[in-house]
Amino acid sequence: MPIDITDYRDIFLNDRPMMDTRAPVEFVKGAFPGAINLPLMTDDERQRVGTCYKQQGQQAAIVLGHELVSGAVKAGRIEHWARFAQANPEGCLYCFRGGLRSQIVQQWLNTEAGIDYPRVGGGYKAMRTFLLDTVEQASTQCDFVLLGGMTGTGKTEVLAQLGNALDLEGHANHRGSSFGKRATGQPSNIDFENRLAVDLLKKRAVGVEQFVVEDESRMIGSCALPLALHKGMQVFPMVWLEDSLEGRVERILRDYVVDLCAEFVGVFGEAGQGVFAERLTQSLSNIHKRLGGERFQRLQTIMQDALAEQVRSGSVDLHRGWIEGLLREYYDPMYAFQRESKGARIEFSGKQGAVVEYLRERAAR
């Protein structure tokens, strides 16, 4: 008997391995954490079958599909599916709606490879709806507190020390500012939402009902926060993280210059330092209009000199010049205004140790 499973909560809480049988183009648009794309049809095959369906109807499309995926092509795909199923006996397979494609894969695995493998009833669409509902429910049912603070105060460091934190920038693979692009790309918006939902689901499953999130705008790079969560962030209480200008300059130097350059070298090899330099100068150019011509030119010159010195000697000392200038003249006035406008919501402020202690005590109440 074919096995269908619809306990989506169990699938995500236990990280059950998932075989996604949709076409690659569908998978790239959005998938679930850890899912592997082993499609029934390639993009081209799917397109041809879809065209046939529109022109000649379902039965003709099914016949064409079986013609396209037959013989050695069919045998090769069954071999890949069987290998996945044998390596992941606790896993499952799915297609978009839990329909014909996953039924065929499940049937062929049974008849051709002797493997009874469960498929997800409702497929990708039902699991995606479940995750969207998870975020929506948490946004209204749970207690949230925002972590705010000037640029470079170490908000991500605070989140890393808390068991009830949601690292939105981590899920988005972006640091959140104009300079926040990483060496590796961002996930699709659907993937970002799915990662966040699974994180929420797992934390709530172990009893977490109060969450700490960094105060963010709607967009984190190219990823948009779920609307329900973003709306809530306009009224959630806030804790404000403080640090000295010197401490913030040093932290930004480490995170956005030393560590980020190393990240680019790790990804791009010998070309990494050059790619890093291009990314850094482009980030400054992206806020050219907001900086104004004179200030942009001055900070750009300092940055270019710092990058040249970094290549020449390995020293990063000159980078402190543009970092401090950018903080004093651009970010700090902007954040000072934000703090004033959100002042009524700030229930505690202090340096990193005090903020971590306060948030831990708050969660224990």
VOPAGU-2260 file (C-alpha; in pm, 1 decimal, decimal comma):
REM VOPAGU-2260
SITE   aa  ch    i         X         Y         Z
SITE  MET   A    0       0,0       0,0       0,0
SITE  PRO   A    1     130,4     349,6     -84,4
SITE  ILE   A    2     231,8     539,8     227,0
SITE  ASP   A    3     119,7     901,8     261,4
SITE  ILE   A    4     227,9    1123,7     550,7
SITE  THR   A    5      72,3    1454,8     649,2
SITE  ASP   A    6     238,9    1521,9     984,0
SITE  TYR   A    7     431,6    1826,5     861,4
SITE  ARG   A    8     528,9    1923,2    1215,5
SITE  ASP   A    9     705,1    1590,1    1260,9
SITE  ILE   A   10     884,8    1625,7     927,1
SITE  PHE   A   11    1039,4    1961,8    1017,4
SITE  LEU   A   12    1099,2    1902,6    1388,3
SITE  ASN   A   13    1293,5    1585,2    1317,3
SITE  ASP   A   14    1474,4    1710,3    1005,6
SITE  ARG   A   15    1341,5    1421,0     802,8
SITE  PRO   A   16    1537,6    1392,5     475,4
SITE  MET   A   17    1321,6    1505,8     184,2
SITE  MET   A   18    1339,7    1410,8    -181,3
SITE  ASP   A   19    1195,8    1694,9    -389,2
SITE  THR   A   20    1074,0    1550,0    -719,7
SITE  ARG   A   21     977,3    1885,3    -873,0
SITE  ALA   A   22    1168,9    2024,0   -1170,0
SITE  PRO   A   23    1494,6    2212,4   -1092,8
SITE  VAL   A   24    1339,3    2549,3   -1186,1
SITE  GLU   A   25    1074,0    2498,3    -918,4
SITE  PHE   A   26    1330,5    2388,2    -660,6
SITE  VAL   A   27    1547,8    2697,1    -715,8
SITE  LYS   A   28    1252,9    2929,7    -651,8
SITE  GLY   A   29    1205,3    2784,0    -306,1
SITE  ALA   A   30    1261,5    2462,5    -113,3
SITE  PHE   A   31    1290,8    2333,5     242,1
SITE  PRO   A   32    1606,3    2315,2     454,4
SITE  GLY   A   33    1797,7    1999,5     371,5
SITE  ALA   A   34    1574,1    1891,1      80,9
SITE  ILE   A   35    1748,8    1727,5    -217,1
SITE  ASN   A   36    1621,3    1783,6    -570,1
SITE  LEU   A   37    1586,9    1451,8    -753,9
SITE  PRO   A   38    1327,6    1543,2   -1017,5
SITE  LEU   A   39    1096,4    1318,4   -1212,9
SITE  MET   A   40    1144,8    1549,0   -1512,7
SITE  THR   A   41    1403,1    1804,0   -1619,1
SITE  ASP   A   42    1296,6    2162,9   -1684,2
SITE  ASP   A   43    1279,2    2099,5   -2058,4
SITE  GLU   A   44    1077,7    1778,8   -2017,2
SITE  ARG   A   45     836,1    1950,8   -1779,4
SITE  GLN   A   46     789,4    2239,7   -2022,1
SITE  ARG   A   47     716,2    2002,3   -2311,1
SITE  VAL   A   48     464,5    1805,9   -2105,0
SITE  GLY   A   49     299,5    2129,7   -1989,8
SITE  THR   A   50     264,7    2252,9   -2347,5
SITE  CYS   A   51     115,1    1919,2   -2449,7
SITE  TYR   A   52    -131,3    1936,9   -2159,4
SITE  LYS   A   53    -254,3    2279,8   -2268,3
SITE  GLN   A   54    -286,0    2180,3   -2634,8
SITE  GLN   A   55    -400,6    1817,1   -2616,9
SITE  GLY   A   56    -518,2    1747,4   -2262,8
SITE  GLN   A   57    -407,8    1545,1   -1961,8
SITE  GLN   A   58    -397,2    1198,1   -2115,7
SITE  ALA   A   59    -174,0    1305,9   -2404,7
SITE  ALA   A   60      54,7    1484,7   -2157,5
SITE  ILE   A   61      84,2    1169,3   -1943,4
SITE  VAL   A   62     170,4     961,9   -2249,2
SITE  LEU   A   63     438,2    1213,1   -2354,5
SITE  GLY   A   64     580,5    1218,0   -2002,1
SITE  HIS   A   65     620,8     840,8   -2003,2
SITE  GLU   A   66     787,4     858,7   -2344,6
SITE  LEU   A   67    1034,9    1122,5   -2228,2
SITE  VAL   A   68    1119,2     938,4   -1904,8
SITE  SER   A   69    1168,4     584,3   -2026,0
SITE  GLY   A   70    1443,4     331,5   -2092,4
SITE  ALA   A   71    1789,3     429,6   -1967,9
SITE  VAL   A   72    1667,5     775,0   -1855,0
SITE  LYS   A   73    1400,8     616,2   -1636,0
SITE  ALA   A   74    1642,1     354,7   -1500,4
SITE  GLY   A   75    1897,7     620,9   -1410,3
SITE  ARG   A   76    1644,6     828,9   -1219,9
SITE  ILE   A   77    1507,1     530,2   -1032,7
SITE  GLU   A   78    1864,0     443,0    -935,0
SITE  HIS   A   79    1913,4     790,7    -785,1
SITE  TRP   A   80    1580,7     776,1    -601,0
SITE  ALA   A   81    1655,9     428,4    -467,5
SITE  ARG   A   82    1998,7     537,8    -348,1
SITE  PHE   A   83    1840,4     828,3    -160,0
SITE  ALA   A   84    1567,7     610,5      -8,7
SITE  GLN   A   85    1815,8     345,8     107,0
SITE  ALA   A   86    2044,9     607,8     260,3
SITE  ASN   A   87    1751,3     787,5     426,1
SITE  PRO   A   88    1494,6     526,9     536,8
SITE  GLU   A   89    1331,6     780,4     770,5
SITE  GLY   A   90    1278,5    1030,2     486,2
SITE  CYS   A   91     998,9    1106,8     240,9
SITE  LEU   A   92     936,8    1238,0    -109,3
SITE  TYR   A   93     708,1    1507,7    -244,9
SITE  CYS   A   94     606,5    1701,5    -555,5
SITE  PHE   A   95     421,2    2031,5    -576,6
SITE  ARG   A   96      71,7    1927,0    -466,0
SITE  GLY   A   97     126,7    1565,0    -369,5
SITE  GLY   A   98     -16,8    1461,0    -705,0
SITE  LEU   A   99      84,9    1272,2   -1012,4
SITE  ARG   A  100     462,0    1327,6   -1009,2
SITE  SER   A  101     517,8    1201,7    -654,9
SITE  GLN   A  102     271,9     917,5    -715,5
SITE  ILE   A  103     474,6     805,2   -1017,4
SITE  VAL   A  104     806,4     825,4    -832,2
SITE  GLN   A  105     660,8     633,9    -537,0
SITE  GLN   A  106     511,6     371,3    -768,7
SITE  TRP   A  107     829,9     322,5    -972,4
SITE  LEU   A  108    1037,3     291,4    -656,0
SITE  ASN   A  109     801,9      16,0    -543,0
SITE  THR   A  110     767,2    -175,0    -869,1
SITE  GLU   A  111    1118,2    -129,2   -1010,6
SITE  ALA   A  112    1334,1    -115,9    -696,6
SITE  GLY   A  113    1117,9    -294,9    -438,7
SITE  ILE   A  114    1118,9       7,1    -205,0
SITE  ASP   A  115     809,0     132,5     -23,2
SITE  TYR   A  116     883,5     496,7      38,4
SITE  PRO   A  117     642,4     750,3     190,7
SITE  ARG   A  118     530,5    1058,8       6,4
SITE  VAL   A  119     396,9    1379,4     156,0
SITE  GLY   A  120      23,3    1424,4     119,1
SITE  GLY   A  121     -44,5    1773,5     -14,0
SITE  GLY   A  122     318,0    1803,9    -123,7
SITE  TYR   A  123     528,4    2117,5    -122,7
SITE  LYS   A  124     226,5    2348,0    -125,6
SITE  ALA   A  125      77,9    2204,1     194,5
SITE  MET   A  126     413,4    2209,4     377,8
SITE  ARG   A  127     478,1    2566,3     265,6
SITE  THR   A  128     135,0    2672,6     394,3
SITE  PHE   A  129     210,9    2501,0     725,5
SITE  LEU   A  130     535,9    2698,6     762,7
SITE  LEU   A  131     372,8    3030,8     672,1
SITE  ASP   A  132     105,8    2961,2     934,8
SITE  THR   A  133     382,5    2881,4    1184,4
SITE  VAL   A  134     531,6    3230,8    1146,3
SITE  GLU   A  135     189,6    3397,0    1149,6
SITE  GLN   A  136      87,3    3219,3    1469,7
SITE  ALA   A  137     415,2    3288,4    1646,8
SITE  SER   A  138     396,0    3658,2    1555,1
SITE  THR   A  139      62,0    3691,0    1735,4
SITE  GLN   A  140      89,4    3428,6    2009,7
SITE  CYS   A  141     446,5    3477,5    2137,4
SITE  ASP   A  142     622,4    3752,2    2331,8
SITE  PHE   A  143     887,5    3933,0    2129,0
SITE  VAL   A  144    1151,0    4184,8    2230,6
SITE  LEU   A  145    1361,2    4383,2    1982,3
SITE  LEU   A  146    1734,0    4431,5    2019,7
SITE  GLY   A  147    1836,6    4774,5    1895,8
SITE  GLY   A  148    2157,2    4975,7    1904,8
SITE  MET   A  149    2399,3    5182,9    1702,2
SITE  THR   A  150    2585,8    5020,7    1413,9
SITE  GLY   A  151    2871,5    4804,0    1539,0
SITE  THR   A  152    2753,4    4750,3    1896,5
SITE  GLY   A  153    2757,8    4372,7    1848,2
SITE  LYS   A  154    2389,1    4283,5    1829,8
SITE  THR   A  155    2466,7    3956,1    1651,2
SITE  GLU   A  156    2709,2    3866,5    1932,0
SITE  VAL   A  157    2429,6    3914,7    2185,5
SITE  LEU   A  158    2188,2    3698,2    1986,6
SITE  ALA   A  159    2449,1    3419,3    1971,4
SITE  GLN   A  160    2451,1    3404,9    2352,8
SITE  LEU   A  161    2074,0    3360,8    2386,5
SITE  GLY   A  162    1877,9    3038,8    2349,5
SITE  ASN   A  163    1561,3    3227,4    2253,4
SITE  ALA   A  164    1707,6    3445,0    1976,8
SITE  LEU   A  165    1603,0    3442,0    1611,6
SITE  ASP   A  166    1897,7    3540,1    1394,9
SITE  LEU   A  167    1715,3    3702,1    1103,2
SITE  GLU   A  168    2039,5    3815,0     937,6
SITE  GLY   A  169    2181,4    3464,5     972,8
SITE  HIS   A  170    1880,1    3313,7     797,3
SITE  ALA   A  171    1905,3    3581,7     526,4
SITE  ASN   A  172    2285,9    3537,7     494,4
SITE  HIS   A  173    2325,5    3915,7     505,0
SITE  ARG   A  174    2445,6    4156,9     772,8
SITE  GLY   A  175    2153,8    4388,9     716,8
SITE  SER   A  176    2330,7    4714,2     629,5
SITE  SER   A  177    2442,8    4865,9     299,3
SITE  PHE   A  178    2772,3    4684,2     362,0
SITE  GLY   A  179    2604,6    4357,6     459,0
SITE  LYS   A  180    2657,1    4138,0     150,8
SITE  ARG   A  181    2842,9    3815,1     220,7
SITE  ALA   A  182    3081,6    3627,4      -8,4
SITE  THR   A  183    2808,1    3369,4     -64,7
SITE  GLY   A  184    2470,2    3471,8    -201,8
SITE  GLN   A  185    2141,6    3513,0     -21,8
SITE  PRO   A  186    1871,1    3247,9     -23,2
SITE  SER   A  187    1552,0    3304,6    -219,2
SITE  ASN   A  188    1285,7    3485,1     -18,3
SITE  ILE   A  189    1089,1    3160,6       9,9
SITE  ASP   A  190    1394,5    2976,9     144,0
SITE  PHE   A  191    1451,1    3258,3     396,1
SITE  GLU   A  192    1092,2    3235,6     518,9
SITE  ASN   A  193    1112,6    2856,8     540,8
SITE  ARG   A  194    1435,6    2866,0     744,4
SITE  LEU   A  195    1286,5    3119,6     983,9
SITE  ALA   A  196     967,4    2916,6    1023,8
SITE  VAL   A  197    1155,0    2594,0    1101,4
SITE  ASP   A  198    1366,7    2780,5    1358,5
SITE  LEU   A  199    1050,1    2913,9    1525,4
SITE  LEU   A  200     885,0    2572,2    1516,6
SITE  LYS   A  201    1180,2    2400,5    1682,5
SITE  LYS   A  202    1220,8    2661,4    1953,2
SITE  ARG   A  203     850,6    2660,0    2039,3
SITE  ALA   A  204     858,5    2280,5    2051,1
SITE  VAL   A  205    1105,0    2295,3    2343,0
SITE  GLY   A  206     900,1    2554,8    2528,7
SITE  VAL   A  207    1036,3    2889,0    2405,1
SITE  GLU   A  208     753,0    3143,2    2391,8
SITE  GLN   A  209     956,3    3464,8    2415,1
SITE  PHE   A  210    1189,0    3559,7    2130,5
SITE  VAL   A  211    1463,6    3817,3    2086,7
SITE  VAL   A  212    1508,2    3957,8    1735,1
SITE  GLU   A  213    1727,1    4235,6    1605,0
SITE  ASP   A  214    1546,7    4552,9    1507,8
SITE  GLU   A  215    1545,1    4535,8    1126,8
SITE  SER   A  216    1386,2    4715,2     835,3
SITE  ARG   A  217    1146,0    4511,8     619,6
SITE  MET   A  218    1429,9    4414,2     382,2
SITE  ILE   A  219    1745,4    4232,2     486,1
SITE  GLY   A  220    1936,7    4264,4     161,5
SITE  SER   A  221    1703,4    4100,8     -90,8
SITE  CYS   A  222    1504,2    3905,5     169,9
SITE  ALA   A  223    1177,7    4048,7     299,0
SITE  LEU   A  224    1057,7    3983,1     652,3
SITE  PRO   A  225     719,3    3809,2     679,4
SITE  LEU   A  226     455,5    4082,7     699,9
SITE  ALA   A  227     306,6    3965,3    1032,0
SITE  LEU   A  228     646,5    3971,6    1200,7
SITE  HIS   A  229     739,6    4309,8    1053,0
SITE  LYS   A  230     411,1    4461,2    1166,6
SITE  GLY   A  231     472,3    4331,6    1517,0
SITE  MET   A  232     820,6    4482,9    1518,6
SITE  GLN   A  233     664,3    4828,0    1498,6
SITE  VAL   A  234     521,5    4782,9    1850,5
SITE  PHE   A  235     736,9    4520,7    2027,3
SITE  PRO   A  236     926,5    4639,6    2338,7
SITE  MET   A  237    1295,4    4710,1    2285,1
SITE  VAL   A  238    1629,4    4665,4    2456,8
SITE  TRP   A  239    1905,6    4904,6    2346,1
SITE  LEU   A  240    2267,7    4783,0    2319,9
SITE  GLU   A  241    2542,6    5037,7    2383,3
SITE  ASP   A  242    2917,1    5049,1    2322,7
SITE  SER   A  243    3188,2    5312,6    2282,4
SITE  LEU   A  244    3274,5    5453,6    1941,4
SITE  GLU   A  245    3618,2    5293,9    1968,6
SITE  GLY   A  246    3471,0    4954,1    2046,6
SITE  ARG   A  247    3229,3    4980,1    1755,8
SITE  VAL   A  248    3505,2    5081,3    1511,5
SITE  GLU   A  249    3714,2    4780,2    1616,6
SITE  ARG   A  250    3418,9    4542,7    1583,7
SITE  ILE   A  251    3332,0    4669,9    1235,7
SITE  LEU   A  252    3698,0    4649,0    1134,1
SITE  ARG   A  253    3702,3    4286,0    1240,8
SITE  ASP   A  254    3363,6    4184,0    1097,2
SITE  TYR   A  255    3346,0    4386,8     776,8
SITE  VAL   A  256    3714,9    4400,9     680,6
SITE  VAL   A  257    3929,5    4126,8     835,6
SITE  ASP   A  258    3673,1    3845,2     857,6
SITE  LEU   A  259    3481,7    3938,5     542,8
SITE  CYS   A  260    3799,8    3960,2     335,2
SITE  ALA   A  261    3900,7    3615,1     464,0
SITE  GLU   A  262    3554,8    3489,2     370,2
SITE  PHE   A  263    3594,0    3617,0      14,2
SITE  VAL   A  264    3940,1    3459,4     -14,8
SITE  GLY   A  265    3793,7    3131,5     112,3
SITE  VAL   A  266    3524,7    3137,6    -157,0
SITE  PHE   A  267    3713,3    3292,5    -451,3
SITE  GLY   A  268    4072,6    3190,1    -380,8
SITE  GLU   A  269    4348,5    3425,3    -497,6
SITE  ALA   A  270    4092,5    3656,3    -660,9
SITE  GLY   A  271    3904,8    3690,6    -332,1
SITE  GLN   A  272    4081,3    4001,8    -206,6
SITE  GLY   A  273    4007,1    4184,8    -529,7
SITE  VAL   A  274    3641,4    4076,8    -522,7
SITE  PHE   A  275    3621,4    4190,5    -159,9
SITE  ALA   A  276    3764,6    4532,9    -250,6
SITE  GLU   A  277    3511,7    4571,9    -533,8
SITE  ARG   A  278    3225,6    4474,7    -303,4
SITE  LEU   A  279    3337,5    4719,3     -34,6
SITE  THR   A  280    3372,3    5014,1    -272,7
SITE  GLN   A  281    3037,5    4929,2    -434,1
SITE  SER   A  282    2872,5    4927,1     -91,8
SITE  LEU   A  283    2993,8    5282,6     -32,9
SITE  SER   A  284    2878,7    5386,5    -380,7
SITE  ASN   A  285    2531,1    5248,6    -302,2
SITE  ILE   A  286    2481,6    5523,8     -41,5
SITE  HIS   A  287    2649,1    5796,7    -250,3
SITE  LYS   A  288    2334,9    6008,0    -277,6
SITE  ARG   A  289    2255,6    5984,6      91,6
SITE  LEU   A  290    2612,1    6076,4     186,1
SITE  GLY   A  291    2634,7    6373,8     -48,0
SITE  GLY   A  292    2910,7    6438,7    -298,2
SITE  GLU   A  293    3182,5    6589,1     -77,1
SITE  ARG   A  294    3147,0    6337,2     204,1
SITE  PHE   A  295    3133,4    6045,0     -37,4
SITE  GLN   A  296    3450,5    6155,0    -216,7
SITE  ARG   A  297    3636,1    6200,3     112,5
SITE  LEU   A  298    3536,1    5860,2     254,2
SITE  GLN   A  299    3597,8    5690,5     -80,9
SITE  THR   A  300    3955,2    5825,1     -90,7
SITE  ILE   A  301    4023,6    5697,4     262,2
SITE  MET   A  302    3876,9    5357,0     171,1
SITE  GLN   A  303    4080,3    5326,6    -149,1
SITE  ASP   A  304    4401,3    5415,4      36,8
SITE  ALA   A  305    4315,7    5157,6     304,5
SITE  LEU   A  306    4251,0    4885,6      47,1
SITE  ALA   A  307    4577,7    4963,9    -132,6
SITE  GLU   A  308    4770,0    4943,5     195,6
SITE  GLN   A  309    4596,2    4617,0     282,8
SITE  VAL   A  310    4713,6    4466,6     -47,7
SITE  ARG   A  311    5063,7    4609,8     -10,7
SITE  SER   A  312    5141,3    4520,0     350,3
SITE  GLY   A  313    4845,3    4327,5     489,5
SITE  SER   A  314    4778,0    4608,4     738,5
SITE  VAL   A  315    4413,6    4703,7     793,1
SITE  ASP   A  316    4481,4    5004,4    1018,5
SITE  LEU   A  317    4381,5    5268,0     761,2
SITE  HIS   A  318    4031,4    5122,8     736,3
SITE  ARG   A  319    3952,3    5277,0    1075,2
SITE  GLY   A  320    3941,9    5617,4     903,5
SITE  TRP   A  321    3643,7    5555,5     677,9
SITE  ILE   A  322    3469,7    5338,0     937,5
SITE  GLU   A  323    3479,9    5610,2    1202,4
SITE  GLY   A  324    3380,4    5877,3     950,4
SITE  LEU   A  325    3084,9    5672,5     832,1
SITE  LEU   A  326    2968,5    5609,0    1188,0
SITE  ARG   A  327    2998,8    5969,1    1305,2
SITE  GLU   A  328    2859,4    6136,2     996,3
SITE  TYR   A  329    2606,5    5890,0     859,4
SITE  TYR   A  330    2494,4    5598,4    1076,3
SITE  ASP   A  331    2500,1    5756,8    1422,4
SITE  PRO   A  332    2271,4    6053,7    1342,0
SITE  MET   A  333    2028,9    5811,4    1176,4
SITE  TYR   A  334    2026,7    5572,7    1473,6
SITE  ALA   A  335    2006,6    5860,4    1723,6
SITE  PHE   A  336    1684,5    5967,3    1554,1
SITE  GLN   A  337    1553,8    5609,8    1565,4
SITE  ARG   A  338    1631,9    5578,9    1934,3
SITE  GLU   A  339    1447,3    5900,5    2007,4
SITE  SER   A  340    1143,4    5793,8    1804,1
SITE  LYS   A  341    1134,1    5450,8    1970,5
SITE  GLY   A  342    1230,3    5574,1    2316,7
SITE  ALA   A  343     895,8    5493,9    2476,7
SITE  ARG   A  344     942,3    5125,9    2388,6
SITE  ILE   A  345    1295,4    5092,4    2532,3
SITE  GLU   A  346    1271,0    4902,1    2860,9
SITE  PHE   A  347    1645,3    4854,2    2920,9
SITE  SER   A  348    1976,7    4982,0    2783,6
SITE  GLY   A  349    2333,8    4891,5    2858,1
SITE  LYS   A  350    2654,9    4731,4    2734,3
SITE  GLN   A  351    2678,1    4376,4    2607,3
SITE  GLY   A  352    2717,2    4188,4    2935,6
SITE  ALA   A  353    2433,4    4375,1    3104,5
SITE  VAL   A  354    2202,9    4335,1    2804,9
SITE  VAL   A  355    2265,9    3959,4    2782,6
SITE  GLU   A  356    2199,8    3921,4    3155,4
SITE  TYR   A  357    1880,5    4129,5    3134,0
SITE  LEU   A  358    1744,8    3932,6    2836,4
SITE  ARG   A  359    1819,4    3599,6    3004,1
SITE  GLU   A  360    1641,0    3712,8    3320,1
SITE  ARG   A  361    1351,1    3845,0    3113,5
SITE  ALA   A  362    1308,0    3508,2    2943,9
SITE  ALA   A  363    1306,8    3328,9    3280,5
SITE  ARG   A  364    1019,6    3534,8    3423,5
